Amino acid sequence: MKMLLTVDIPHEPFNTLVRSGKAGAIIGRILEAIRPEAAYFTEQNGRRGGIFVIEVKTPSELPSFSEPFFLNFQADCKFRMLMSPEDLQKAGLDALGKKWA
């Protein structure tokens, strides 16, 4: 299943890693390990952030996506399930609407 991983990176220790020239290499290693379908870096809540689309086969994989960010950057990670338009069509919204109306 596809999931959206959002990462909120605090200023420290990231600033120190940038100054020492290590931040880029660490990010590269993380991206190589998590192999996202899409990766974007942006500001989130006034801090550095990343947004990644990842393929997750089992819930037990979640630590392999989040721990690199936790351990290297003391980052906060959030996971959200994603649906394609085809997935949404299979959700049975009409039946749910009738059931809960």
C-alpha positions in Angstrom: 0.0 0.0 0.0 1.1 3.5 -0.6 1.8 5.8 2.3 2.8 9.4 2.6 5.6 10.0 5.0 6.1 13.5 6.2 9.2 14.4 8.1 9.6 17.5 10.3 13.3 18.1 11.0 14.3 20.3 14.0 17.0 22.9 13.6 19.4 20.9 15.8 21.1 18.6 15.1 20.5 19.4 11.4 22.3 22.8 11.5 25.4 21.1 13.0 25.3 18.4 10.4 25.0 21.1 7.6 28.0 23.0 9.0 30.1 19.8 9.3 29.2 18.9 5.7 27.5 15.6 6.7 23.8 16.4 6.1 23.8 15.7 2.4 25.5 12.4 2.7 23.1 11.3 5.5 20.1 12.3 3.4 21.5 10.4 0.5 21.9 7.3 2.5 18.4 7.6 3.9 16.9 8.0 0.4 18.8 5.0 -0.8 17.5 2.9 2.0 13.8 4.0 1.9 13.6 4.2 -1.9 10.6 6.6 -2.1 8.5 6.7 -5.3 8.6 10.5 -4.9 10.6 12.8 -2.6 10.2 16.5 -1.9 11.9 18.8 0.6 10.1 21.8 1.9 9.4 24.0 4.9 7.0 22.6 7.5 5.9 24.7 10.5 9.0 26.9 10.2 11.4 24.0 10.1 13.0 21.9 7.4 10.8 19.1 6.1 10.4 16.3 3.7 7.5 14.6 2.0 7.9 11.1 0.6 5.6 8.6 -1.1 6.6 5.1 -0.1 5.4 1.6 -0.8 4.7 -0.3 2.4 4.0 -4.1 2.2 3.5 -4.7 6.0 3.1 -2.5 9.0 6.3 -4.0 10.4 8.2 -2.0 7.7 7.3 1.4 9.2 10.3 1.6 11.6 12.7 1.1 8.6 11.3 4.3 7.1 11.1 6.4 10.2 14.1 5.3 12.3 16.7 6.8 9.9 15.1 10.2 10.4 14.6 9.7 14.2 18.2 8.6 14.8 20.0 11.0 12.5 17.9 14.2 12.8 15.7 13.7 15.9 12.9 14.3 13.4 9.1 13.8 13.8 7.6 11.4 11.3 3.9 11.0 10.3 2.4 8.3 8.1 -0.8 8.6 6.1 -2.4 6.0 3.9 -2.9 7.0 0.3 -5.6 6.0 -2.1 -5.6 6.3 -5.9 -8.8 7.3 -7.7 -9.3 3.6 -8.4 -8.9 2.7 -4.7 -11.5 5.4 -3.9 -13.9 3.9 -6.4 -13.6 0.5 -4.7 -14.4 2.0 -1.3 -18.2 1.7 -1.7 -19.0 5.3 -0.8 -22.5 5.0 -2.1 -23.3 2.1 0.1 -21.6 3.7 3.1 -23.7 6.8 2.5 -26.9 4.8 2.6 -25.9 2.9 5.6 -24.9 5.9 7.7 -27.4 8.5 6.4 
